[in-house]
Amino acid sequence: MLKAVILIGGPQKGTRFRPLSFEVPKPLFPVAGVPMLQHHIEACAKVPNMKEILLIGFYQPNEELTRFMCSAQQEFKISIRYLQEYAALGTGGGIYHFRDQILSGGPEAFFIMNADVCSEFPLPEMLNFQKEHGEPSSFIILGTTVLHYVEKPSTFVSDIINCGIYLFTPEIFQHIGEVFQKNQQDLLLDEQTNGNGWHRAEAIRLEQDIFTALAGQGKLYVYKTPAFWSQIKSAGSAIYASRLYLNQYHKTHPERLATTEDRGPRISGNVYVHPTANIDPTAVLGPNVSIGTGVTIGAGVRVRESIILHGATLQASSYQRHILPLITVVC
């Protein structure tokens, strides 16, 4: 039995993504026509013996997130639950806080993913890699066996990139627990911490606090993949991620790609158009364009390298490139 955990952060995180995250939580921002999280969930649902997906973050439960989870459960036929952190606990602290929920049912292993990454998610390949290397504690996508791990080094160490996608066995919690206990001892959990010692002890980062020690012990491995990958930290990176996913649709979802039809707009390259969009037949779309729900595009409009969000209107004869409109009318 397998599980997956997706770390979705919270409203105080991802400030570089503003103002795009003001109207919709960043994990639900549309990339290539579907919410960012849907790409992760779809990849997890395809893994044999995957029983549950847990979302961990510190967003307040809201209607948008609930609606998305219900829709995704129905579409992908898998259990999806949201576990809300009481504060930002870091990539390691969040999973340690909810370790009982993660280990419930006795999974033999579980994936950890950051929500703000774009990838082909070669999860079955990571599982096979784990079997080939015995039972290591964890795997980081992209690379070879790690001898020394440094998070964001100031000088060159390696050209291998940590993709924020991991495969753990339950033993990882022993290592996180050791860091938690050390944090407790360092903080003394007394009046000097003003009562915040517990929170500070639980704030643990996988990348800095856990992986460095595991690599030194020879317990950390890297699965290197030629597949595409990108972070989604800013508006520009969202457009780039959309380009990668739209290109992948040729293999995974050709039905999502628009084509030029009689009395329809001209399509150039990879384009996604929501069925509710109203587009003038003289418009030209593409390459790398995603058109959201209820969008109106006027006569003679040219759009390329853009994500047009729901409800936007592009007036006649306008030229749009590298945009993510947050206003109703774009001239």
N, C-alpha and C positions, 0 to 999 in steps of 0.2 A: 504493500500500500504506500502511496506517495501523496504528498501535499505540496502546496505552493503558497508562499507568502509574498505579497506585493506591498512594498513600503510606499505609501502615498503622501507622506509628509503632512503639512497643514498650512493654514492661511498665512502664518508668519514666515513660511519658507517660500522659496521660489520668487523672491522679489524682482529678479531680473526678468521674470515673465510678465510682470505688470506692464500695462493695464489689462492685458488679455485675460488675466485670472480674476478680474473684478466681477464679471458677470457670471462666470462659470468656474468651478474649482479646476485648478490646473490639470489634475488627472483626467478630467472629463472634456478637456479642450479637444475639438475635432482635428485629427491628423489623418489626411487621406480619406476624409469622409466619415470616419467613425471616431468615437472617443479614444483618447490616447490609451486608456486602460484596456480597451477591447482587444488591442493587438496582443497584449500580454495574456489575457484570459483565453483567447482563442488558441494561442500556442500551448498553454497549460492543458486545456481541455483535450488536445490531441494526443497527449502523452498517455500511453496505456497504464491502467491502474491508478490514475490520478483521481482521488476521491473528494478533495476539498481545496478551495482557494480562500485564503484569509487576506483581507485588506487591513493593514495596520497603519494608523495615522492619528492626528489629533484635530481633524476637522470635526466640528459639531455635526451630528447626524442631520441630514437635510433631505428635502424632497427629491432633489436632483440625483443625489447619490443613491437613495433608496430605489428610485425609479430605474436607474441604470442597472443596479444589482439584480432587481427582479427580472428585467428584460434579458440580461446576460444569462441568468440561471435558466430561463426558459429556452433561450436559443442554443446554449451549449450543454445543457443537461448536466450541470454540475453544481454542487453546493458552493455558495459564495457568502461569506460573512464578513462584517466589518467590526474590527476591534479598536475601540477608541482609547488612545493613550491619554492619561491625565495631564501630561506635559510632553514636550519634545524630549525623547529619551535617546535619540541617536539610533543609528542603524543596528547596533547590537543591543542597546537597552530595551528597545521596543519588543524584539523577539524574545528576549530573556524575561521580560515582564509577563508576556503571554505564553510562556513555554508550556504550561499545562494544556492550554488550548491547542497548541501546535502538536504536542505529543499525544493528545487524546486519540484513541483508536490504534495507537502503536505504529505510526509510519516508519518504514525502514530508512527513509530519507526524505528531504524536503528541499524545494528550491526557494531561494530568496531573490527577489528582483526589486530594483528601484523603478518606480513608476515613470520617471522622466528619462528613460532611455528608449531608443529606437533600435530594433534588431530583428534578425530572422529568428532569434530564439532557438538555437539548436539544442533543445533540451534532451531529446533522445540520444543525441551524440554524446552529451555530457554524461548521461547514465552509463552508456557503453564504456566511456573513458574511465569512469569510476570503477567498473568491474575489472578493467584491464590493470588497474593499479591497486588492487586489493581493496581495502576499506579505509582510505584516507579521510580525515575529518571534513575536508571541504575542497571545493574546486572553484577557481576563478576562470571565467572564460577568457580566451586569448592569451596564449603563451606556452611556456615549457615549465619544467619543475622549478619552483621558486627557491632560491638560496637566500635571498635577502629581499624584504618587501619595504618599500618606502612610499608613502602616500604623498603625491604631488611633490616630488623632489625638486630642490632648487638647482641642482646640477644633474647632468645626464646620468642615468642609471641604466635604462633599458628603453627600447622602443615598443615594448609590450604594454598594452592598455588594459586597465581594469575596467571591464564593461558593466560592473554593477549587477551581475547575474551570477548567483552562486548555487552550489549544490552541497548541502550539509547532511551529515548523519546526526542522530540525536546526541552523540558524544560532544558536539560543539558546545552544548550548554554547560558541560563541566569546565571548559576553558573560559567561557563567559562568566560563569559563577566564580571562578578564581579571581578574575578582574574585579567583579562586584565586591567580593570580600576584601580585597586589597583596598578598594576605594573606601569601603566602610572604615577600615582601620586608619587610613590616611586622614579621613575627615573626623574621626573620633566620635562622630554622631553625638555631640554634646552641644552645650549652649554656644560654643564658638561658631557653629554653623547656622545659628539662628533658626533652628528647627527645620532647615532645608537639607539636612544631610542625606536623608533617604533618597530624595529626588536626585541629588548630585551624585550619589553612589550608583544609581541606576542609569545615569547618562553615560552610555558606553558606545564607542564607535568601532565597528568591525574593522574598518580599514587601518586605523591607527593603533587601537588598543588590543586587537585580537590577532590580525593577520601577521603582524611583524613577528610576534612570538612563535606562532605556528610555523612560519616559514623557517625560522631558525631551528626548529625541532624536526624539520623534514616531514611535517604533516600536512603541508599545503601544496597543492598541485594546480597546474594551469592547463586548461584545455584551449588550444589555439585553433581558431576558426578563421577561414577566409571569408565568412559571411559579413554582410554589411552591419555597421553599428554606428550610432551617433547619440550624443546627449541632446536633451531638449531643455535647454536652460533659458532661451530667449526667443523673441519673435522670429528672428532670422533662422534660428536652429529648427523651429517648428516647420518653416517652409522647406528647409533641407530634408527634414525627416519625412515630410509629406512626399517629397520627390522620391525618396528611397522606397517608401511603401507603395506608391503608385506604380513604380517599376516592378515591384514584387508581385503586384496583382496579376500580371501576365501569367504567372505560374500558379498563384493561389486563388485569385478571385477575378478571372477575366470578365465576369458579368458586371463588376463594379466600374469598369472602364467604359467611358462614353465613346461613341463612334459617330462619324458624320452621316446624317440621314437626310432624306428628301424633306424639304421645308423645315430643316433644323439648322442650328448653328454649325459652323465649320470647326471641326475638332483637329487640333494639331498636337500630336504627341499624347502623353498620358494625362487624362482628365477624368475627374469624378464629378458627376452632377446629380444632386439629390432630386428625386422624382417630383418634389413640390416646387422646384425652381421654375421661374417663368423667364425664358431666354428668347430674345428676338432672333429670328433665323439669319439675320445679317451679321450677327456677332461672331467673333473668332476667339476660340478658347484654346489655351495651351501654348507651350507644353507646361507640365507640372502645375495644374490648376485643380482646386477642390472647391466646389460650389455647394454651399449649405442649404438648409431648409428655408423655403419661402423667399429665396433671393430673386430679385428682379434685375434683369440685364437688358438695357435698351439697345436701339438700333445702332449698328456700326461700332459697338464696343469691342475693344481688343484687350484680352486679359491673358497674362502669362506669369508663371512663377508666383502664384498667389493662393491664399486661402481666403475665400469670401464667406464670411460668417453669416449665420442665420438672420434673415430679415433685411439684409443690406440691399440697397438699390444703386446700381451703376447707371448713371444717366447716359443718354445717347451720345455717340461719337467720342467717348472718353477712352483713354489708353491707360491701363492699369498694369503695373509690374512691381513685384516684390511688396505686395500689400496684404494686410489683414485688417480690413475696415471694421472699426468699432462704432461708426456712426451710420445712420440710416441711409443717407444719400451721399454718393461719391460722384463728383462731377468730372 
